[in-house]
Every structure is written in C-alpha cells, then in structure tokens.
Amino acid sequence: FQELKALRNGKSDAAFYERLALISRDLLVHEPLAFKELETVLYRVLAALPEDQRRIFGMSRDEGMTYREIADKMGISVKTVEKKVSLSLRAIRKGIDGAFPVIISMMML
C-alpha cells in the first residue's frame, strides 16, 4: 500500500514512470485484479491524450528516445517535448488518483 500512496502523492519527476512499472509488476504478481484495473486506467488515460502528446510520450517511454531526438524528429523544441511529457505524466497521475480507492478496495478483498 505504501508504494501506491507514494505514487499517488508523488511529484512529477523522471522516476515516476519507473515507480509505476515496479508497482505494476508487484500488482500483477500479487493482485491481478488490481493490476487489471490499473492497466485499464492507464490505457484510458493514454487514449484520451491529444495525438501529438500521446506520440511524444510513446517515443519517450516506449521507444526510449531522448527529448532531443523527439524534438528533432518532430521539428519542435525540447521545451515543448518536456511540457508534453509532463502533461502526460500529470494526466496519468490524475487517472491513478481517481482509481486509487477502487484499486485499494480490490487489494483488501
């Protein structure tokens, strides 16, 4: 529970995605229903992002591209890439925050 609370209350930083991955792995093993709920929330949040923001976030996280590489590829500034990734992480955090009571209640069953 401490990891989920820390994730819920954490500030947007570079380690957020890594913490989320660790928590997801732990949930998958020990709480598969809670993991499924978290996965659903993540897919829903990512699908709701504007197309360019979703693409930038995917290049950063899924493809492992640097902000500079993304900026060059898309013809935008590094600051714009930073802002779009930050907005994506904020949206994910907000989605998790909204699902937090459901996930915790599933873990209590």
C-alpha positions in Angstrom: 0.0 0.0 0.0 2.9 2.4 0.8 4.0 2.3 -2.9 0.6 3.2 -4.2 0.3 6.1 -1.6 3.8 7.3 -2.6 2.9 7.2 -6.2 -0.4 9.0 -5.6 1.2 11.8 -3.7 4.5 12.0 -5.6 5.5 14.9 -7.7 6.0 14.6 -11.4 9.6 13.6 -12.0 11.8 11.3 -14.1 11.4 8.4 -11.7 7.6 8.4 -11.9 7.3 6.0 -14.8 9.9 3.6 -13.2 7.9 3.6 -9.9 4.7 2.9 -11.8 6.4 0.0 -13.6 7.6 -1.5 -10.3 4.2 -1.1 -8.7 2.5 -2.6 -11.8 4.8 -5.7 -11.7 4.1 -6.2 -8.0 0.3 -5.8 -8.5 0.5 -8.3 -11.4 2.0 -11.0 -9.3 0.1 -10.4 -6.0 -3.1 -8.6 -7.0 -4.1 -9.4 -10.6 -7.5 -7.8 -10.4 -6.0 -4.5 -9.1 -3.4 -4.7 -11.8 -6.1 -5.1 -14.5 -7.8 -2.0 -13.1 -4.6 0.0 -13.2 -3.9 -1.2 -16.7 -7.4 -0.2 -17.8 -6.9 3.3 -16.2 -3.6 3.7 -18.0 -5.0 2.8 -21.4 -8.0 5.0 -20.9 -5.8 8.0 -19.9 -3.3 7.5 -22.7 -6.1 7.1 -25.3 -7.6 10.4 -24.1 -4.4 12.4 -24.7 -4.1 14.6 -27.7 -2.5 12.7 -30.6 0.8 14.7 -30.6 1.1 14.3 -26.8 0.4 10.6 -27.0 3.0 10.2 -29.7 5.7 12.2 -27.8 5.0 10.2 -24.7 5.2 6.9 -26.6 8.5 7.9 -28.2 9.9 8.8 -24.8 8.8 5.8 -22.9 8.1 3.0 -25.3 10.9 3.8 -27.8 13.4 5.2 -25.3 14.1 8.3 -27.3 15.7 11.3 -25.7 13.8 14.6 -25.6 16.4 16.0 -28.1 15.8 13.1 -30.5 12.0 13.5 -30.3 12.3 17.3 -30.8 14.4 16.8 -33.9 12.2 14.1 -35.3 9.0 16.2 -34.8 10.5 19.6 -35.6 9.6 21.1 -32.2 11.6 22.4 -29.3 13.0 20.3 -26.5 10.9 22.5 -24.1 7.8 21.5 -26.0 8.7 17.8 -25.6 9.4 18.3 -21.9 6.0 20.0 -21.5 4.1 17.3 -23.4 5.7 14.5 -21.3 5.0 16.4 -18.1 1.3 16.9 -19.1 1.1 13.1 -19.9 2.5 12.2 -16.6 0.2 14.6 -14.8 -2.8 13.0 -16.7 -1.6 9.5 -15.7 -1.3 10.6 -12.1 -4.7 12.1 -12.1 -6.2 8.9 -13.6 -4.5 6.8 -11.0 -5.6 9.2 -8.2 -9.2 8.7 -9.4 -8.9 4.9 -9.5 -6.9 4.7 -6.2 -9.9 3.9 -4.0 -11.1 1.1 -6.4 -7.6 -0.4 -6.5 -7.2 -0.3 -2.8 -10.6 -1.8 -2.2 -9.7 -4.7 -4.6 -6.5 -5.3 -2.7 -8.5 -5.5 0.6 -10.6 -8.4 -0.7 
